[in-house]
């Protein structure tokens, strides 16, 4: 049995669960999410907890995945998820205008990034971005799309990076050798 798949999911008060064949709908204070279940996995509700069940070992690889997806949905509608990004570079900045974020990232033109539904983006001090929402996958994808606008340069370390991300700095060109005749 899968260790992760066997763990029960505690459903906090204020969260409504609707079980349908092949899908689990989770509704809470932060929103509503529908989680499609992989083929062969069912979710059962017992005493305020959810348990992922599989009929046999042929669906063993999907057992932990299904449980993790439902657990992330329950956590997302109660607490939410967030990713923080930092903008590093002289003149690099971001500002929110309506339903879009405008970036100045050293290109000859500003970049406008539209904020998708279900996601909130806040900008602190023009160089710190917080992406938050109920769907863990969508929050991570939006943060990755923002980072892809100007990935960190390996030589000068300029660009957009996830807060706490460790980068390997490459050495620049070697200087001219002295004493060459």
C-alpha positions in Angstrom: 0.0 0.0 0.0 1.1 3.5 -0.7 2.1 5.4 2.5 0.8 8.7 1.2 -2.3 7.2 -0.4 -3.3 5.6 2.9 -3.1 8.8 5.0 -6.6 10.2 5.7 -7.3 13.8 4.7 -8.9 15.8 7.6 -11.7 18.0 6.4 -11.8 21.2 8.4 -15.2 22.8 9.4 -16.6 25.1 6.8 -15.4 22.9 3.9 -18.0 21.1 1.8 -17.1 18.0 -0.1 -19.2 16.7 -3.0 -18.1 13.2 -4.3 -19.0 12.4 -7.9 -17.7 9.5 -10.0 -14.2 10.5 -11.2 -14.3 13.9 -9.5 -14.2 15.5 -6.1 -15.6 19.0 -5.6 -14.2 21.0 -2.7 -15.8 24.3 -1.6 -14.5 26.5 1.2 -14.0 30.1 2.3 -11.3 30.8 -0.4 -13.1 29.3 -3.3 -14.3 26.2 -5.1 -12.2 23.5 -6.8 -13.0 20.4 -8.8 -10.3 17.7 -8.7 -10.5 15.0 -11.4 -9.5 11.6 -10.0 -7.3 9.2 -12.0 -9.0 6.1 -13.4 -9.4 3.4 -10.8 -9.2 5.6 -7.7 -12.2 6.4 -5.5 -12.5 8.8 -2.5 -14.7 7.8 0.5 -15.8 10.2 3.2 -15.8 8.8 6.8 -16.2 10.8 10.0 -15.0 14.2 8.7 -12.1 12.6 6.8 -11.5 11.6 3.2 -9.7 8.4 2.3 -8.4 7.5 -1.2 -9.2 3.8 -2.1 -7.9 1.7 -4.9 -9.4 -1.7 -6.0 -6.1 -3.4 -6.6 -2.4 -3.1 -7.3 -2.8 -2.1 -11.0 -3.6 1.5 -9.9 -0.9 1.6 -7.2 1.1 4.3 -9.0 -1.9 6.7 -8.9 -3.0 6.1 -5.3 -0.7 8.7 -3.7 -1.2 11.2 -6.5 -5.0 11.2 -6.1 -4.7 11.6 -2.4 -2.2 14.5 -2.7 -4.4 16.3 -5.3 -7.5 16.1 -3.0 -5.4 17.2 0.0 -4.0 20.2 -1.9 -7.5 21.2 -2.9 -8.8 21.0 0.7 -5.8 23.1 1.9 -6.2 25.5 -1.0 -9.8 26.4 -0.2 -9.0 26.9 3.5 -5.6 28.5 3.7 -4.6 29.1 0.0 -1.2 28.9 -1.6 1.4 31.6 -2.4 4.7 32.0 -4.2 7.0 34.9 -3.7 9.3 36.3 -6.4 12.1 38.9 -6.3 13.1 41.2 -9.2 16.9 41.8 -9.1 18.5 44.4 -11.5 19.0 48.1 -11.8 15.8 49.7 -13.2 13.9 46.4 -13.1 10.5 46.8 -11.5 6.8 45.8 -11.6 3.5 47.6 -11.0 -0.1 46.5 -11.1 -2.5 48.3 -13.4 -6.0 46.9 -13.3 -6.0 43.2 -14.1 -2.4 43.1 -15.4 1.1 43.5 -14.1 3.4 45.8 -16.0 7.1 44.9 -15.9 10.2 46.9 -16.8 12.9 44.2 -17.2 15.7 45.9 -19.2 14.0 45.3 -22.6 13.3 48.1 -25.0 9.6 47.8 -24.2 7.5 47.2 -21.1 5.9 43.8 -20.7 2.2 43.4 -19.7 1.3 40.2 -17.9 -2.4 39.5 -17.6 -3.5 38.0 -14.2 -5.7 34.9 -14.7 -9.0 34.3 -12.9 -8.6 32.9 -9.4 -5.1 34.3 -8.9 -4.2 37.5 -6.9 -0.9 39.2 -7.5 0.5 41.9 -5.2 3.6 44.0 -5.7 5.6 45.3 -2.7 8.4 47.9 -3.2 8.3 47.4 -7.0 10.7 44.5 -6.7 8.8 41.8 -4.6 5.9 40.0 -6.1 3.4 37.7 -4.3 1.3 35.3 -6.3 -1.5 33.7 -4.3 -4.7 31.6 -4.9 -6.5 28.4 -4.0 -5.2 26.1 -6.8 -1.7 25.0 -6.1 -0.9 24.1 -9.7 -2.2 27.4 -11.0 -0.3 29.4 -8.5 3.0 27.6 -9.4 2.3 27.9 -13.1 1.7 31.7 -12.9 4.8 32.1 -10.8 6.8 30.1 -13.4 5.4 32.2 -16.3 6.3 35.4 -14.5 9.8 34.1 -13.8 10.1 33.1 -17.5 9.7 36.8 -18.6 13.4 37.4 -17.5 15.0 34.3 -15.9 18.1 35.0 -13.7 21.3 35.5 -15.7 24.0 33.1 -14.6 26.7 35.8 -14.9 25.3 38.9 -13.3 22.4 37.2 -11.4 19.9 39.8 -12.8 16.3 38.8 -13.5 13.2 37.4 -11.7 13.8 34.6 -9.2 11.7 32.7 -6.7 12.4 34.0 -3.2 15.0 31.8 -1.6 16.1 30.3 -4.9 19.8 29.5 -4.9 21.6 30.3 -8.2 25.0 29.1 -9.4 27.1 32.1 -10.5 29.3 31.4 -13.5 32.7 33.1 -13.8 33.0 35.6 -16.6 35.6 35.7 -19.3 39.2 35.2 -18.1 41.3 38.3 -18.4 44.1 38.7 -21.0 47.2 36.8 -20.1 50.2 39.0 -19.2 53.6 38.4 -20.6 52.5 37.0 -24.0 55.1 37.7 -26.6 
